[in-house]
Amino acid sequence: MSTPIEIASKVKVGRPKSGTAQERHAHLLEHSLHIFMTEGVANTSMARIAAACSVSTRTIYKRFSNKYELLIAAMKHMVEQDVSAMFQLENLQQQSLEQVLTDIGRFILNRVLEPRMLSFFRIAVAEVAHLPELSRAMTVVGPERIHQMLADVFSTYARKGQLPEQNFLLAAESYCELLISGPRRRALFGMQPADWDVEAHIQFVVQLFLKGLQGMEPQNVGH
C-alpha cells in the first residue's frame, strides 16, 4: 500500500480525465499537499495549485474559501489515510497489546521521520506562529485524530482485562510523545546518530509505556 506521502510524490500534473468526482477530489487534495510540502505554505497560492491540477481557481474556491482551508482538508485526507492504514495492520485485534503498540509505533515513527514530513513540520511551525487558529485546526485533524484512534485501541484491551481503566486519551498522547519527540527533534536539527537503532527505540518506548500503564491503579474515567 502506498503511503499518502508516496502518493503525493508520484501524482501527475493535470486533472484525471476519468474517475469519480471523489477520486478527482482526492487527487486535488494529494497534489495540493505535495505543493504545500515542497514549496511552503507562504509560497503557495490557489492559482499555483489550480494550474498544477489543470482546474480553474474558481473551481477550487467553490470548495475552499482560502488556501488554509485547502491545507487543512489536505492534511485531514492524509491523516485519515494513515489511520485507515493503521487499522489495516495485519491481525491488529488478535495480537498482544505489546505487539500492537510496536506495529503502530513503527508506522507512526516512519511517517514522522519521512523527509517531506520533517520539511512540512518546519513550515507548519513557522505558519502557525502567525495563525494560531490554523494551529488548532491542524491539531484536530492531525495529532488528536491519532490520539483518539490509540485511545480506542487501549479501551478495547481494557475491556479484555489487559489494562486498568485510565484516561486513555492522555495515555495515547503520552505514548506518542515518548515515541516521537526525541527522534523528530534530533532529525530536525541533523543530530540523529548514524547508528541510531529505530527498532531498539520503539521497543524501549513500548516497554516503558506498558509497564507504567499496567502498574497504575484503575481510574473511573470517561473516554
Disulfide bonds with the S-S distance in Angstrom:
none
